[in-house]
Amino acid sequence: MAKIAYILLTHKDPDGIIAQAQRLTAAGDYMAIHFDANAKKADYDRIRAALADNPSVVFARRRIRCGWGEWSLVEATLQALRAAVAAFPRATHFYMLSGDCMCIKSAEYAHDFLDRDDVDYIESLDFLNSDWIKTGIKEERLIYRHWFNERKHKWWFYTSLEWQKRLGLARKVPDDLQIMIGSQWWCLRRRTVEWLLEFIDRRRDVVRFFRTTWIPDETFFQTLVRHLVPEAQIRSRTLTFLMFTDYGMPVTFYNDHYDLLLAQDYLFARKISPDAVELKRKLGELYTVTGQHFGISDEGRALFRFLTGRGRIGRRFAPRFWETGSSIGRERTLMIVTCKKWHVAKRLVDRIRNVTGIPGVHYLFNEATCALPDLGGIQSTLEKRTRHRRALVRMLFDLWQTDRLVICIDPASIDLIQDFYADKTDVRLLEVECVFTDDYLLGHARRVGLAAERTPQDVLERLLPTIRYDVRFESDRLGDAGFERFHRLRQSAAPGENTLPLARFLGIAPEKAAEVLAVDYLFTD
């Protein structure tokens, strides 16, 4: 009979971890826990003390500081996996869980299910030819080295990537590997795990390669299992039921989803809302139940494929009001002003608002302090604004009861501009091309951390051409992107030359555009 060793990666909720470990081991299964080293040591000590007398629980030998998208998540998984293999020789399967997962079947059902077929359950699709990645970089995840966390150090992440491209530092994927991608929530047989660990110990070149890929927890195990295990012994699916909203965020389940969850052809589900107390109680009692029949309706898997296949355009069962639609609207005009000198773009938008009455917003996706109305929390952080960017802009249109809106976006954020152009709305782009003095560029270097007040003069002199080229590169990239309805204002233009581009961009009379520009402070530093 199958005996499962659960590999639990978690960073919070010590009481929930203790309860989860007690529930799953009460039915004769095992658990190996990795508790993020970023979390409080007092919480970790409390978990260890509470489970000290449970022989079916083991802890990772070393705690890793984990970061989303980093190798650290793979390293933490391997730490827990090695501990489980050594401590539980009777474990037949190893099942990845997070602290947000809960069982939706009994242990009896789970063991029978795994005994039915001698296979591994891991979603693993061809990295390059599948459409698993819906947005963001794709091949660049692999062929360039990623030393910075995109969420914590966004500027360094993309600057490092750009410089590697310019310098031709692309690398090859190990010749004998076909890179696969899929969900990190897998269930593997013991012999597969042993093969995998032996391969890792033997092929340090493969480990070195994956260490600097981006989001390796979606590719490392998926690739190696396909490399080591015959295809007939792999089921390319996860046994953990999860769905996504249209912005790639996991759907959260609540108290009224109990019957729906039990009817899905999965063993676990994530994410369960922290407020779903009744759902947690009922699911918590489920694992040790015997003799219960589960009627599988199986619409969950089809629903999952549909939602992810449509670019993760899912809907939660109780949608937040900002998730009722993802398009800005066909009858609306979104006008984007992009300029490296933020104060220039802000002055221009303020003038547009004052002269024409068209509502305008400053760098809402680049500047955390950008003034925005209360939109129910969607505007509270840069991360939320960017994640829900179309919904946020749509809400601003609705709030101000307008069909025209001007916003500012930094030219480095070309991915955001491209995303808005992919919408059904009428999008226009205005680049404000400025003159950059050496003093301004040095000030910019200090603001973004490239230089400090005490940086030697000879270093600054070597740095200046690079920064100037970087600014020029961003402008050239905008011009080469092929954006329709693309206009440009130039600080160096003769008086009156900027009037027609601005008039076309705003869809107003040239006389009105001239009035917008009739100030002598627009381009001053």
Secondary structure, 3 states (H helix, E strand, C coil): CCCEEEEEEECCCHHHHHHHHHHHHHCCCEEEEEECCCCCHHHHHHHHHHCCCCCCEEECCCCCCCCCCCHHHHHHHHHHHHHHHHHCCCCCEEEEEECCCEECCCHHHHHHHHHHCCCEECCCEECCCCCCCCCCCCCHHHHCCCCCCCCCCHHHHHHHHHHHHHCCCCCCCCCCCCCEECCCCCEEEHHHHHHHHHHHHHCHHHHHHHHCCCCHHHCHHHHHHHHHCCHHHEECCCCEECCEECCCCECCECHHHHHHHHCCCCCEECCECCCCHHHHHHHHHHCCCCCCCCCCCCHHHHHHHHHHHCCCCECCCCCCHHHCCCCCCCCCEEEEEECCCHHHHHHHHHHHHHHHCCCEECCCCCCCCCCCCCCCCCCCCHHHHHHCHHHHHHHHHHHHCCCEEEEECCCCCHHHHHHHHCCCCEEEEEEEECCCCHHHHHHHHHHCCCCCCCCCHHHHHHHHHHHHHHHHHHHHHHHHCCCCCEEEEECCCCCCCCHHHHHHHHCCCHHHHHHHHCCCCCCCC
